[in-house]
Amino acid sequence: MKYLDKEEKELMESYEKGEWKPIKKKDQKVYVKAAKESISKNKRINIRLTTKDYHDIQVKAIEEGIPYQTLISSIIHKYNKGKLKSIAS
């Protein structure tokens, strides 16, 4: 499990220790629906960027081998999770 982050490692260890219990069939639908909703990308936004920022994002996305919208989404997600910090100028 070379590529797991700290949280993922903790979950795996917990599972391997037998700390997880199956859920009741009737509750399964609720949890499946919640999981699907948490990963679905169903909201669209419009933002205005300077031409330079737009170009720089596209270049960075090409370097990363991903679509620029995916890069922007990833940046926003990381910022919201506290993995990116705002820096004072």
Contacts in CASP RR format, 6 or more apart in sequence:
PFRMAT RR
TARGET T0000
AUTHOR 0000-0000-0000
METHOD contacts of the structure
MODEL  1
MKYLDKEEKELMESYEKGEWKPIKKKDQKVYVKAAKESISKNKRINIRLT
TKDYHDIQVKAIEEGIPYQTLISSIIHKYNKGKLKSIAS
1 8 0 8 1.000
1 9 0 8 1.000
1 12 0 8 1.000
4 12 0 8 1.000
14 20 0 8 1.000
23 31 0 8 1.000
41 73 0 8 1.000
49 57 0 8 1.000
57 68 0 8 1.000
57 71 0 8 1.000
57 72 0 8 1.000
58 68 0 8 1.000
60 68 0 8 1.000
60 71 0 8 1.000
61 67 0 8 1.000
61 68 0 8 1.000
61 70 0 8 1.000
61 71 0 8 1.000
64 71 0 8 1.000
66 74 0 8 1.000
75 84 0 8 1.000
78 84 0 8 1.000
79 86 0 8 1.000
END
